[in-house]
């Protein structure tokens, strides 16, 4: 099981204000664990968060 399930709302590390508004992207797909135990996520971005 990957750390963040499909449908989770996420944000870029520099988007502090948007984080309070439930994120700026939604995880659509996850792959991994990859090398060193990391995961790769495909997200939908550009969603309205205002």
N, C-alpha and C positions, 0 to 999 in steps of 0.2 A: 504494500500500500504506500503510495507516495504521500508526502507531507501535506500537500494542498489538493483537495478533491476538485473535480470538475464542477464549475459553477461558482467557485469562490471568487469574490471580488478582491482585486489587488490594485496596487498603485506603484508608481516609480518612486524610488527613495527620495527624490527631491520634491514630491508633491504632498507637502504636509497638510495644506488646507483641504485638498481634495480627499485626503484620508478620512477626514471627519465626515465626509459626504459619501461614505461607503465605497471608496475606491474609484479607479478610472478605467479599469479593464476587467474582463471576466475570463477565467481559465476555461479553455475549451478542450484541451488535450494535454496529457502529461506523458513523458517518456523517461524511463530510468528504473532503477538507479544506473547512472552512467559511471564512467571512470571516477574514482575517488568518492563514490557514493552520492554524486550530485544528480539533480533532475533537470529536465528541460521542459518548459511549458509553452504551449501555443495559446495565445490570448486574443480576445477581441478588444481592440482599442478604439479610441475616438468616440466612446459612448458619452452621451450627455450626462453630466454629473452635477449640474446646477439645480 
